[in-house]
Amino acid sequence: MVARKDRSINKIMVFSDSFHIGKSWDFRFIRPAVYNKGMNTTASESPAGLKGLESLIEKCVLCAGCHAGCPTYSLSRMEHDSARGMVVMADAILKGELEPDTSIARKFDHCLTCMNCVEVCPAGADPVKVITAARSDIRRKLGGGIISNRIFTGVLPNRTLLTLFAGLMTIASGLYRLLPALEILPFVSRGRKKTIPDFHIRRLKNDYPEIIRPPGKPFMRVAYFTGCMADSVYQDAGRSVIEIMQSAGMEVILLKGEVCCGAPAWFAGDRESAKKMAEKNFRLFTDCEADCIVTSCATCGSVLKEIYPQILGAKRAEAFSEKIIDFQKLLVEKLWDRLDFINGADHPLTVTYHDPCHLSRGMKVTAEPRDILQKLPGVEFMEMENASACCGGAGTFSIKFFDDSLEIGREKAESVKNSGAEVVATACPSCRLQLSELSGRFAPGVRVVHTASLVRERIRVSEAVRKKV
């Protein structure tokens, strides 16, 4: 049977959970009159998430080009795990031909939003935008889970509650580490427990004044959007970014009222919570009058630069979006010649680099980290195979689909291992967490760091900078 969507006779493609498209194509055409029995959703009643995206959905010509490189489709060979399958399901939801339920919700959740499909689509479609919109519609209809609702509406927009949450995670992770690796426990696979990072009750921002001045006259004034992970988990990366910028002569603004960028809520379909967080950050960072807004988290940067215009309006957020810059790009363009590097010959390192999806496909930052690692004293850069392939982390994906995240990431771990590098650098906390998990299981001995930490190890820092003035 030829794969197509027959809009003229108002039929939809439905994919059987037990049918593997990888062996032969079998799109099952079922009349809506039979399939949507008992449904009360019509096209005119469809929630706002997908409404207005009809032209974007129509761009998908069902060519299956998105199958190539799709992590979840490559894993399952199931059509509903491909971008094409999800776009078709989204189209059916929009037209009132498919009733969203928990099974459909889980299918849409089984997407890493890695943007591989956006990158390879010959028709210029944007399946990720359609998929996240569908999640929003489904969440409106079914509601979110109690825990995620509380986190999105209460914890992430509130720095005090987020700090308390970090404290609870510190206790929980400590208890988890004490437990034996029994398969009946959550996040245990092949006799090994999930890698849990250290959470810090004291925020990174609490160690610094809100305005951090360089030893001399500043040549730029930048605002640093730390994100939740650099502020409460990977503080070594956040501290490295601050000290590098300060050493290069920048005045660094740390806005303590900063809240989560909203990425967890946005990608889970809770657009109202994401908008509230976006509004807070937008007002805060617009008022500080910085020359640019620096991010060291690929997801934060991508959301601030690309998603905020969708949430707040393109015209309103245009100037804000243009100010967003990834730290590695800033380092290459503005800071490199201002830093005092040490001779790294005494501490040689072989380093490879993993491209975070939201940084490489989203913000288009790929050359800069390689430029940094190739020029860094004492570092031998070793390019891994398929460096831009998704590692399988994708925020909450590795929690909801732990075993699948390991299977997707196994190939990445092999690439790291085969590169022969001692260290793998990246610029995304979620990727760093996942790569730590993968290296522990499949590439023992490989250290995972943020690129900024490697640079910080190889520059001279004044006493004034060390005092965090």
KAZIMO-V503365 format. One record per pair of residues at least 24 apart in sequence whose C-alpha atoms are under 10 Angstrom apart, sorted by the first residue. I is the first residue (numbers start at 1). GAP is how many residues later the second one is. D is the distance in whole Angstrom. If there is no record, write none. Layout:
[[I	GAP	D] [I	GAP	D]]
This chain:
[[1	24	7] [1	25	7] [1	26	8] [1	27	10] [2	24	9] [2	25	8] [3	24	7] [3	25	10] [3	58	10] [3	59	7] [3	60	8] [3	61	9] [4	25	10] [4	57	8] [4	58	6] [4	59	9] [5	24	9] [5	53	10] [5	55	10] [5	56	8] [5	57	8] [5	83	8] [10	82	10] [10	85	9] [10	87	9] [11	81	9] [11	86	8] [12	76	7] [12	77	8] [12	79	9] [12	80	7] [12	83	10] [12	85	8] [12	86	9] [13	72	8] [13	75	7] [13	76	8] [13	78	10] [13	79	8] [14	65	9] [14	66	9] [14	71	9] [14	74	8] [14	75	8] [14	78	9] [14	84	9] [15	63	8] [15	64	7] [15	65	6] [15	66	10] [15	70	8] [15	73	10] [15	74	9] [16	62	8] [16	63	9] [16	64	8] [17	61	7] [17	62	9] [17	63	8] [17	64	10] [17	90	10] [18	60	8] [19	58	9] [19	59	7] [19	60	8] [20	56	8] [20	57	6] [20	58	5] [20	59	7] [20	60	10] [21	52	10] [21	55	9] [21	56	6] [21	57	6] [21	58	6] [21	59	9] [22	51	9] [22	52	9] [22	54	9] [22	55	5] [22	56	7] [22	57	8] [23	54	8] [25	54	9] [26	53	10] [27	52	9] [27	58	10] [31	66	9] [32	60	9] [32	64	9] [32	65	6] [32	66	8] [33	64	8] [34	63	10] [35	62	7] [35	63	7] [35	64	9] [36	60	8] [36	61	6] [36	62	6] [36	63	7] [37	60	9] [37	61	10] [37	62	9] [38	61	9] [39	57	8] [39	58	8] [39	59	8] [39	60	6] [39	61	10] [40	56	8] [40	57	10] [40	59	8] [41	52	8] [41	53	9] [41	54	8] [41	55	5] [41	56	8] [41	57	9] [41	58	7] [41	59	10] [41	100	10] [42	51	9] [42	52	8] [42	53	6] [42	54	4] [42	55	8] [42	56	10] [42	57	10] [43	48	10] [43	49	9] [43	50	8] [43	51	6] [43	52	4] [43	53	5] [43	54	9] [44	50	9] [44	51	8] [44	52	9] [45	49	9] [45	50	9] [45	51	8] [46	47	8] [46	48	6] [46	49	8] [46	50	7] [46	91	8] [46	95	10] [47	46	10] [47	47	8] [47	86	9] [47	87	9] [47	89	8] [47	90	6] [47	91	9] [47	93	8] [47	94	9] [48	46	10] [48	85	8] [48	86	10] [48	88	8] [48	89	7] [48	92	10] [49	45	9] [49	80	10] [49	81	9] [49	82	10] [49	83	8] [49	84	5] [49	85	6] [49	86	8] [49	87	6] [49	88	5] [49	89	9] [49	91	9] [49	220	9] [49	222	9] [50	40	8] [50	41	8] [50	43	9] [50	44	6] [50	45	10] [50	79	9] [50	80	7] [50	81	9] [50	82	9] [50	83	5] [50	84	6] [50	85	9] [50	86	8] [50	87	7] [51	40	10] [51	43	7] [51	44	10] [51	82	9] [51	83	10] [51	86	9] [52	42	10] [53	38	9] [53	41	9] [53	76	9] [53	77	7] [53	80	9] [54	37	8] [54	40	9] [54	41	10] [54	76	9] [55	70	10] [56	31	10] [56	68	9] [56	69	6] [56	70	7] [56	71	8] [56	73	9] [56	74	8] [57	27	10] [57	30	7] [57	31	8] [57	33	8] [57	34	7] [57	68	8] [57	69	8] [57	70	8] [57	72	10] [57	73	7] [58	29	9] [58	30	10] [58	33	9] [58	67	8] [59	62	10] [59	63	10] [59	64	6] [59	65	7] [59	66	5] [59	67	8] [59	68	9] [60	24	7] [60	27	8] [60	28	9] [60	61	8] [60	62	9] [60	63	7] [60	64	8] [60	65	6] [60	66	8] [60	67	8] [61	60	10] [61	61	9] [61	62	7] [61	64	9] [62	25	9] [62	26	9] [62	61	10] [63	58	9] [63	59	9] [63	60	9] [64	53	10] [64	57	9] [65	52	8] [65	55	7] [65	56	6] [65	57	7] [65	58	9] [66	49	10] [66	50	7] [66	51	5] [66	52	8] [66	53	9] [66	54	6] [66	55	6] [66	56	9] [66	61	9] [67	49	9] [67	50	8] [67	53	9] [67	54	10] [68	48	9] [68	49	8] [68	52	8] [68	53	10] [69	47	7] [69	48	8] [69	51	9] [69	320	8] [69	321	9] [70	41	9] [70	42	9] [70	43	10] [70	44	8] [70	45	9] [70	46	6] [70	47	7] [70	50	10] [70	319	9] [70	320	9] [71	40	9] [71	41	8] [71	43	9] [71	45	9] [71	318	8] [71	319	7] [71	320	9] [71	321	8] [71	333	10] [71	334	9] [71	336	9] [71	337	6] [71	338	9] [72	38	7] [72	39	7] [72	40	8] [72	320	9] [72	332	8] [72	333	9] [72	335	10] [72	336	8] [73	37	10] [73	38	9] [74	334	9] [75	329	8] [75	330	10] [75	332	8] [75	333	7] [76	328	9] [80	24	9] [80	27	7] [80	28	8] [80	30	9] [80	31	10] [81	26	7] [81	27	8] [81	28	10] [81	29	7] [81	30	7] [82	25	10] [82	26	10] [82	28	10] [82	29	8] [82	35	9] [82	45	10] [83	25	10] [83	28	8] [83	30	10] [83	32	10] [83	33	9] [83	34	7] [83	35	9] [83	38	10] [83	43	9] [83	44	6] [83	45	8] [83	47	9] [83	48	8] [84	33	9] [84	43	8] [85	42	10] [86	25	9] [86	41	8] [86	42	9] [86	44	8] [86	45	7] [86	48	9] [87	38	10] [87	39	9] [87	40	6] [87	41	9] [87	42	10] [87	43	7] [87	44	7] [87	47	9] [88	42	10] [89	42	9] [89	45	9] [90	37	10] [90	40	7] [90	41	7] [90	42	10] [90	43	9] [90	44	6] [90	45	9] [90	47	9] [90	48	10] [91	39	9] [91	43	9] [93	41	8] [93	44	9] [93	45	9] [94	40	8] [94	43	9] [99	39	9] [99	42	10] [100	34	10] [100	35	10] [100	37	9] [100	38	6] [100	39	9] [100	41	8] [100	42	8] [101	37	8] [101	38	10] [101	40	9] [101	41	7] [102	36	9] [102	37	10] [102	40	8] [104	31	10] [104	34	8] [105	29	9] [105	30	7] [105	32	10] [105	33	7] [105	34	8] [105	37	9] [106	29	10] [106	294	9] [107	28	10] [108	24	8] [108	26	8] [108	27	7] [108	30	9] [108	160	10] [109	26	8] [109	158	9] [109	159	8] [109	160	10] [109	287	10] [109	288	8] [109	291	9] [109	292	9] [110	287	7] [110	290	9] [110	291	8] [110	294	9] [111	156	10] [111	283	9] [111	286	8] [112	155	9] [112	245	10] [112	278	8] [112	279	10] [112	280	7] [112	281	8] [112	282	6] [112	283	8] [112	284	9] [112	285	7] [112	286	9] [112	293	9] [113	154	8] [113	244	9] [113	245	9] [113	277	10] [113	281	8] [113	284	10] [114	242	9] [114	243	5] [114	244	7] [114	246	10] [114	247	8] [114	248	9] [114	274	10] [114	275	9] [114	276	7] [114	277	9] [114	278	9] [114	279	10] [114	280	8] [115	242	7] [115	243	8] [115	245	10] [115	246	7] [115	247	8] [115	275	9] [116	241	8] [116	245	8] [116	272	9] [116	273	8] [116	274	9] [118	243	9] [118	244	10] [119	242	7] [119	243	9] [128	139	10] [129	138	10] [129	178	10] [131	136	9] [131	138	9] [132	134	8] [132	135	6] [132	136	7] [132	137	6] [132	138	10] [132	139	10] [133	133	9] [133	134	9] [133	135	10] [133	136	7] [133	137	10] [133	138	9] [134	134	10] [134	135	8] [135	131	9] [135	132	8] [135	133	6] [135	134	5] [135	135	8] [135	136	10] [136	129	10] [136	130	8] [136	131	8] [136	132	7] [136	133	4] [136	134	6] [136	135	7] [136	136	9] [137	132	7] [137	133	9] [137	134	10] [138	130	10] [138	131	8] [138	132	10] [139	129	8] [139	130	6] [139	131	7] [139	132	10] [140	129	8] [140	130	8] [140	131	10] [143	126	10] [143	127	9] [144	124	9] [144	125	9] [144	126	8] [148	116	9] [148	117	8] [148	120	9] [148	122	10] [149	116	9] [149	121	8] [149	124	9] [151	113	9] [151	114	9] [151	122	10] [152	108	10] [152	110	8] [152	111	10] [152	112	8] [152	113	6] [152	114	9] [152	116	10] [152	118	8] [152	119	10] [152	120	9] [152	121	6] [152	122	8] [152	125	9] [153	112	9] [153	117	9] [153	119	9] [153	120	6] [153	121	9] [153	123	9] [153	124	9] [154	119	9] [155	104	10] [155	105	9] [156	72	9] [156	103	7] [156	104	6] [156	105	9] [156	106	8] [156	108	9] [156	109	9] [156	117	9] [156	118	10] [156	121	8] [157	100	10] [157	101	9] [157	102	5] [157	103	6] [157	104	9] [157	105	8] [157	116	8] [157	117	9] [157	119	8] [157	120	6] [157	121	9] [157	123	8] [157	124	10] [158	99	9] [158	100	9] [158	101	7] [158	102	8] [158	119	9] [159	44	9] [159	69	9] [159	97	8] [159	98	7] [159	99	8] [159	100	6] [159	101	8] [160	99	10] [162	39	9] [162	41	10] [162	66	9] [162	70	9] [162	97	9] [162	98	9] [163	36	10] [163	37	8] [163	38	6] [163	39	7] [163	40	7] [163	65	10] [163	68	10] [163	69	8] [164	36	10] [164	37	7] [164	38	10] [165	34	9] [165	35	10] [165	36	8] [166	32	9] [166	33	6] [166	34	6] [166	35	6] [166	36	9] [166	37	9] [166	62	10] [166	66	7] [166	67	8] [167	32	7] [167	33	7] [167	34	5] [167	35	9] [167	65	10] [168	31	9] [168	33	9] [169	27	9] [169	28	10] [169	29	9] [169	30	7] [169	31	9] [169	32	9] [170	26	10] [170	27	9] [170	28	7] [170	29	5] [170	30	7] [170	31	8] [170	63	10] [171	27	10] [171	28	9] [172	24	10] [173	24	8] [173	25	8] [173	26	8] [174	24	9] [174	25	10] [186	213	9] [186	216	9] [187	211	9] [187	212	8] [187	213	10] [187	214	9] [187	215	6] [187	216	8] [188	214	9] [188	215	9] [189	213	9] [189	214	7] [189	217	9] [189	252	10] [190	213	10] [190	251	9] [192	245	10] [192	248	9] [192	249	8] [193	244	9] [193	248	10] [194	204	10] [194	205	10] [194	208	9] [194	239	10] [194	240	10] [194	242	10] [194	243	7] [194	244	10] [194	246	10] [194	247	10] [195	238	8] [195	239	8] [195	240	10] [195	241	7] [195	242	5] [195	243	9] [195	245	8] [195	246	10] [196	237	8] [196	238	10] [196	240	9] [196	241	9] [197	36	7] [197	37	8] [197	235	10] [197	236	7] [197	239	9] [198	34	9] [198	35	6] [198	36	8] [198	37	10] [199	30	9] [199	32	10] [199	33	6] [199	34	5] [199	35	8] [199	36	9] [200	29	10] [200	31	8] [200	32	5] [200	33	6] [200	34	9] [200	35	8] [201	30	10] [201	31	7] [201	32	9] [202	29	9] [202	30	7] [202	31	10] [203	25	9] [203	26	10] [203	27	9] [203	28	5] [203	29	5] [203	30	9] [203	32	8] [203	53	10] [204	24	10] [204	25	10] [204	26	7] [204	27	5] [204	28	6] [204	29	9] [204	30	9] [204	31	6] [204	32	9] [204	34	8] [204	35	8] [204	50	10] [204	52	10] [205	25	10] [205	26	7] [205	27	9] [205	30	10] [205	33	9] [205	34	9] [205	49	7] [205	50	8] [205	51	6] [205	52	10] [206	25	9] [206	48	10] [206	50	8] [207	32	10] [207	260	10] [207	261	8] [207	262	10] [208	31	10] [208	34	10] [208	45	10] [208	46	8] [208	48	10] [208	259	9] [208	260	6] [208	261	7] [209	43	10] [209	44	9] [209	45	7] [209	46	9] [209	47	9] [209	259	8] [209	260	7] [210	42	8] [210	43	6] [210	44	5] [210	45	6] [210	46	7] [210	259	10] [211	40	7] [211	41	6] [211	42	5] [211	43	6] [211	44	8] [211	258	8] [212	30	9] [212	31	10] [212	33	10] [212	34	7] [212	38	9] [212	39	6] [212	40	5] [212	41	6] [212	42	8] [212	253	9] [212	256	7] [212	257	6] [213	32	10] [213	33	7] [213	34	10] [213	36	8] [213	37	7] [213	38	5] [213	39	7] [213	40	9] [213	251	9] [213	252	9] [213	255	9] [213	256	6] [214	29	9] [214	31	8] [214	32	5] [214	33	6] [214	34	8] [214	35	5] [214	36	6] [214	37	6] [214	38	8] [214	248	10] [214	250	8] [214	251	7] [214	254	9] [214	255	8] [215	31	8] [215	32	8] [215	33	9] [215	34	7] [215	35	9] [215	36	10] [215	247	8] [215	248	9] [215	249	6] [215	250	7] [215	254	9] [216	30	10] [216	31	9] [216	32	10] [216	33	7] [216	34	9] [216	35	10] [217	32	7] [217	33	8] [217	34	9] [218	28	9] [218	30	9] [218	31	5] [218	32	5] [218	33	6] [218	34	9] [219	29	9] [219	30	6] [219	31	6] [219	32	8] [220	25	10] [220	28	10] [220	29	7] [220	30	5] [220	31	6] [220	32	9] [220	70	8] [220	71	7] [220	72	9] [220	114	9] [221	28	9] [221	29	6] [221	30	5] [221	31	6] [221	32	7] [221	67	10] [221	68	8] [221	69	5] [221	70	6] [221	71	7] [221	72	9] [222	28	7] [222	29	6] [222	30	5] [222	31	6] [222	32	9] [222	66	9] [222	67	9] [222	68	5] [222	69	6] [222	70	5] [222	71	6] [222	72	7] [222	101	10] [223	27	10] [223	28	8] [223	29	6] [223	30	4] [223	31	6] [223	32	8] [223	62	7] [223	63	10] [223	65	8] [223	66	9] [223	67	6] [223	68	8] [223	69	6] [223	70	5] [223	71	6] [223	72	9] [223	100	10] [223	101	10] [224	28	7] [224	29	6] [224	30	6] [224	31	8] [224	34	10] [224	61	9] [224	66	9] [224	68	9] [224	69	6] [224	70	5] [224	71	6] [224	72	8] [224	100	10] [224	101	10] [224	103	9] [225	28	9] [225	29	7] [225	30	8] [225	31	10] [225	33	7] [225	34	9] [225	35	10] [225	36	9] [225	56	9] [225	60	9] [225	68	7] [225	69	6] [225	70	5] [225	71	8] [225	72	9] [225	75	8] [225	76	9] [225	79	10] [225	99	9] [226	28	8] [226	29	9] [226	30	10] [226	32	8] [226	33	10] [226	34	9] [226	35	10] [226	68	8] [226	69	6] [226	70	7] [226	71	8] [226	74	9] [226	75	10] [227	31	8] [227	32	8] [227	33	6] [227	34	7] [227	35	10] [227	68	8] [227	69	8] [227	70	7] [227	72	9] [227	73	6] [227	74	9] [227	202	10] [228	30	9] [228	31	8] [228	32	6] [228	33	8] [228	69	9] [228	72	9] [228	201	10] [229	31	9] [229	67	10] [229	68	8] [229	199	9] [229	200	6] [229	201	9] [230	66	8] [230	67	8] [230	198	10] [230	199	8] [233	196	9] [234	195	7] [234	198	9] [234	199	10] [234	215	10] [234	216	9] [236	213	9] [236	214	9] [236	216	9] [236	217	7] [236	220	10] [237	59	8] [237	60	10] [237	190	9] [237	192	9] [237	212	8] [237	213	6] [237	214	8] [237	215	6] [237	216	6] [237	217	9] [237	219	9] [238	57	10] [238	58	8] [238	59	10] [238	212	9] [238	214	8] [238	215	9] [239	213	9] [239	214	8] [239	217	9] [239	229	10] [240	210	9] [240	211	9] [240	212	6] [240	213	5] [240	214	9] [240	215	8] [240	216	6] [240	217	9] [241	53	9] [241	54	9] [241	55	8] [241	86	7] [241	87	10] [241	90	10] [241	209	10] [241	210	9] [241	211	6] [241	212	8] [241	214	9] [241	215	8] [242	210	9] [242	214	10] [242	223	9] [242	226	9] [243	209	10] [243	213	8] [243	216	10] [243	218	7] [243	219	9] [243	222	6] [243	223	8] [243	225	8] [244	87	9] [244	91	8] [244	92	10] [244	94	10] [244	95	8] [244	208	8] [244	209	9] [244	211	8] [244	212	6] [244	215	8] [244	216	9] [244	217	8] [244	221	9] [245	82	9] [245	85	9] [245	86	8] [245	89	10] [245	90	7] [245	91	10] [245	93	10] [245	94	9] [245	220	10] [246	89	10] [246	93	10] [246	215	9] [246	216	10] [246	218	10] [246	219	7] [246	220	10] [246	222	9] [246	223	10] [247	88	9] [247	91	8] [247	92	7] [247	93	8] [247	209	10] [247	212	9] [247	213	8] [247	214	6] [247	215	7] [247	217	9] [247	218	7] [247	219	10] [248	83	9] [248	86	9] [248	87	6] [248	88	8] [248	89	8] [248	90	5] [248	91	5] [248	92	9] [248	213	10] [249	86	8] [249	89	8] [249	90	9] [250	84	10] [250	85	9] [251	39	9] [252	38	9] [252	41	10] [252	42	10] [253	32	10] [253	35	8] [253	36	10] [253	37	8] [253	40	9] [253	41	10] [254	31	10] [254	34	10] [255	26	9] [255	29	8] [255	30	8] [255	33	8] [256	28	10] [257	24	8] [257	27	7] [257	28	10] [258	24	9] [258	26	7] [258	27	8] [259	25	10] [260	40	9] [261	38	9] [261	39	6] [261	40	9] [261	41	10] [261	42	7] [261	43	7] [261	46	10] [261	47	9] [262	37	10] [262	38	8] [262	41	8] [262	42	9] [262	45	10] [262	46	9] [263	36	7] [263	37	7] [263	39	9] [263	40	6] [263	41	9] [263	44	9] [263	132	9] [264	35	10] [264	130	10] [264	131	7] [264	132	8] [266	37	9] [266	41	9] [266	45	9] [267	128	9] [267	129	10] [268	128	9] [271	40	8] [272	39	9] [274	33	10] [274	34	9] [274	37	8] [275	33	8] [275	35	10] [275	36	6] [275	37	7] [276	35	10] [278	25	9] [278	26	8] [278	29	9] [278	30	7] [278	31	10] [278	33	8] [278	34	8] [279	29	9] [279	32	9] [279	33	8] [281	27	10] [282	26	8] [282	30	9] [282	35	8] [282	38	8] [282	39	10] [283	37	10] [285	35	8] [286	31	10] [286	33	9] [286	34	7] [286	37	10] [290	33	9] [291	32	7] [291	33	10] [292	28	9] [292	29	10] [292	30	8] [292	31	5] [292	32	6] [292	33	7] [292	38	9] [293	27	8] [293	28	9] [293	29	9] [293	30	6] [293	31	5] [293	32	6] [293	33	9] [293	34	9] [294	29	8] [294	30	6] [294	31	5] [294	32	6] [294	33	6] [294	34	9] [294	35	10] [294	36	8] [295	29	7] [295	30	6] [295	31	5] [295	32	6] [295	33	9] [295	35	10] [295	132	10] [296	29	9] [296	30	6] [296	31	5] [296	32	8] [296	130	10] [296	131	6] [296	132	7] [296	133	9] [296	154	9] [296	155	9] [296	156	8] [297	29	8] [297	30	9] [297	59	9] [297	61	9] [297	62	8] [297	129	10] [297	130	6] [297	131	5] [297	132	6] [297	133	9] [297	134	10] [297	153	9] [298	28	8] [298	29	10] [298	57	9] [298	58	7] [298	59	8] [298	60	5] [298	61	5] [298	62	9] [298	64	9] [298	65	8] [298	67	9] [298	128	9] [298	129	6] [298	130	5] [298	131	8] [298	132	9] [298	133	9] [299	57	8] [299	58	8] [299	59	6] [299	60	7] [299	63	9] [299	64	9] [299	95	9] [299	96	9] [299	128	9] [299	129	7] [299	130	9] [299	131	9] [299	132	10] [300	24	10] [300	26	10] [300	58	9] [300	59	10] [300	128	9] [300	129	10] [301	24	7] [301	25	7] [301	26	10] [301	57	8] [301	58	8] [301	61	9] [301	62	8] [301	127	10] [302	24	9] [302	55	10] [302	56	6] [302	57	7] [302	58	10] [302	59	9] [302	60	6] [302	61	6] [302	62	10] [303	55	9] [303	59	9] [303	60	10] [305	57	9] [305	58	8] [306	56	8] [306	57	8] [324	39	10] [325	38	9] [325	40	10] [326	33	8] [326	37	8] [326	38	10] [326	39	8] [326	42	10] [326	101	9] [327	41	10] [327	42	10] [327	100	9] [327	124	9] [327	125	8] [328	37	8] [328	38	9] [328	39	10] [328	40	6] [328	41	6] [328	42	10] [328	43	9] [328	44	8] [328	99	8] [328	123	8] [328	124	8] [329	36	7] [329	37	9] [329	38	9] [329	39	6] [329	40	8] [329	42	10] [329	43	9] [330	38	9] [331	37	8] [331	38	9] [331	41	8] [331	121	9] [331	124	10] [332	35	10] [332	36	6] [332	37	8] [332	39	8] [332	40	7] [333	35	9] [336	36	9] [336	39	10] [336	40	10] [339	116	10] [339	117	10] [339	119	10] [339	120	7] [339	121	8] [339	122	9] [340	118	9] [340	119	5] [340	120	6] [340	121	8] [341	35	8] [341	36	7] [341	114	9] [341	115	9] [341	116	9] [341	117	6] [341	118	4] [341	119	6] [341	120	9] [342	34	10] [342	35	7] [342	36	9] [342	115	9] [342	116	5] [342	117	5] [342	118	6] [343	33	10] [343	34	6] [343	35	7] [343	115	8] [343	116	9] [344	32	8] [344	33	5] [344	34	4] [344	35	7] [344	113	9] [344	114	7] [344	115	9] [345	32	7] [345	33	5] [345	34	9] [346	31	10] [346	32	8] [347	30	9] [347	31	6] [347	32	9] [347	110	10] [347	111	9] [348	29	8] [348	30	5] [348	31	6] [348	32	8] [349	28	9] [349	29	6] [349	30	5] [349	31	6] [349	32	8] [349	72	8] [349	73	7] [349	74	7] [349	105	10] [350	28	9] [350	29	6] [350	30	5] [350	31	6] [350	32	7] [350	69	9] [350	70	8] [350	71	5] [350	72	5] [350	73	6] [350	74	9] [351	28	7] [351	29	6] [351	30	5] [351	31	6] [351	32	8] [351	33	10] [351	65	10] [351	68	9] [351	69	9] [351	70	5] [351	71	6] [351	72	5] [351	73	6] [351	74	7] [351	95	10] [351	96	9] [351	97	10] [351	100	10] [351	103	10] [352	27	10] [352	28	9] [352	29	6] [352	30	5] [352	31	5] [352	32	6] [352	33	10] [352	35	9] [352	63	10] [352	64	7] [352	65	10] [352	67	7] [352	68	8] [352	69	6] [352	70	8] [352	71	6] [352	72	5] [352	73	6] [352	74	9] [352	96	10] [353	28	8] [353	29	8] [353	30	7] [353	31	7] [353	34	7] [353	35	9] [353	63	9] [353	66	10] [353	68	9] [353	70	8] [353	71	5] [353	72	5] [353	73	6] [353	74	9] [353	95	10] [353	96	10] [353	97	10] [353	98	9] [354	29	9] [354	30	8] [354	31	10] [354	32	9] [354	33	5] [354	34	6] [354	35	8] [354	36	9] [354	37	8] [354	58	9] [354	61	10] [354	62	9] [354	70	7] [354	71	6] [354	72	5] [354	73	8] [354	74	9] [354	77	8] [354	78	9] [354	81	9] [354	94	10] [355	31	9] [355	32	6] [355	33	5] [355	34	8] [355	35	8] [355	36	9] [355	70	9] [355	71	7] [355	72	8] [355	73	9] [355	76	9] [356	31	9] [356	32	7] [356	33	8] [356	34	7] [356	35	8] [356	37	10] [356	38	9] [356	70	7] [356	71	7] [356	72	6] [356	73	9] [356	74	9] [356	75	7] [356	76	9] [357	31	7] [357	32	8] [357	33	6] [357	34	9] [357	37	9] [357	71	9] [357	74	9] [358	32	10] [358	36	10] [358	69	10] [358	70	9] [359	29	10] [359	67	10] [359	68	8] [359	69	8] [360	28	7] [361	27	9] [369	56	9] [369	57	8] [369	58	9] [369	82	7] [369	83	10] [370	81	10] [372	79	8] [372	80	10] [372	82	10] [372	83	8] [373	52	9] [373	78	8] [373	81	9] [373	82	9] [376	78	9] [376	79	7] [376	82	8] [376	83	10] [377	78	9] [377	81	7] [377	82	9] [378	80	8] [379	75	9] [379	79	10] [380	41	9] [381	38	10] [381	40	8] [381	42	10] [381	43	10] [382	34	10] [382	37	6] [382	38	8] [382	39	7] [382	40	10] [382	41	10] [382	42	10] [383	32	9] [383	33	9] [383	36	7] [383	37	10] [383	38	9] [384	28	9] [384	30	9] [384	31	6] [384	32	6] [384	33	9] [384	34	7] [384	35	5] [384	36	9] [384	37	9] [384	40	9] [385	26	10] [385	27	8] [385	29	9] [385	30	6] [385	31	8] [385	33	8] [385	34	8] [386	25	9] [386	26	8] [386	29	7] [386	30	10] [387	25	8] [387	28	8] [387	29	9] [388	24	9] [389	26	10] [390	41	9] [391	39	10] [391	40	7] [391	41	9] [391	43	7] [391	44	7] [391	47	9] [392	38	10] [392	39	8] [392	42	7] [392	43	9] [392	46	10] [393	36	10] [393	37	6] [393	38	6] [393	39	9] [393	40	8] [393	41	5] [393	42	8] [393	44	10] [393	45	10] [394	34	10] [394	36	7] [394	37	7] [394	40	9] [395	34	9] [395	35	6] [395	36	8] [395	38	9] [395	39	9] [396	34	9] [398	32	9] [398	35	10] [398	36	8] [405	29	9] [405	33	10] [406	28	9] [406	31	8] [406	32	7] [406	35	9] [406	36	10] [407	31	10] [409	25	8] [409	26	8] [409	28	9] [409	29	7] [409	30	10] [409	33	10] [410	25	10] [410	28	7] [410	29	9] [410	31	9] [410	32	7] [410	33	10] [411	27	10] [411	31	9] [412	26	8] [412	27	9] [412	30	10] [412	31	10] [413	24	9] [413	25	6] [413	26	6] [413	27	9] [413	28	9] [413	29	6] [413	30	6] [413	31	10] [413	33	10] [414	24	9] [414	25	9] [414	28	7] [414	29	7] [415	28	9] [416	26	9] [416	27	7] [416	30	8] [417	25	8] [417	26	6] [417	27	9] [417	28	10] [417	29	8] [418	25	9] [420	26	9] [421	24	10] [421	25	7] [421	26	9] [422	24	5] [422	25	6] [422	26	9] [423	24	5] [423	25	6] [423	26	7] [423	31	10] [424	24	5] [424	25	7] [424	26	9] [424	27	9] [425	24	5] [425	25	5] [425	26	5] [425	27	9] [425	28	9] [425	29	8] [426	24	5] [426	25	6] [426	26	9] [427	24	6] [427	25	8]]
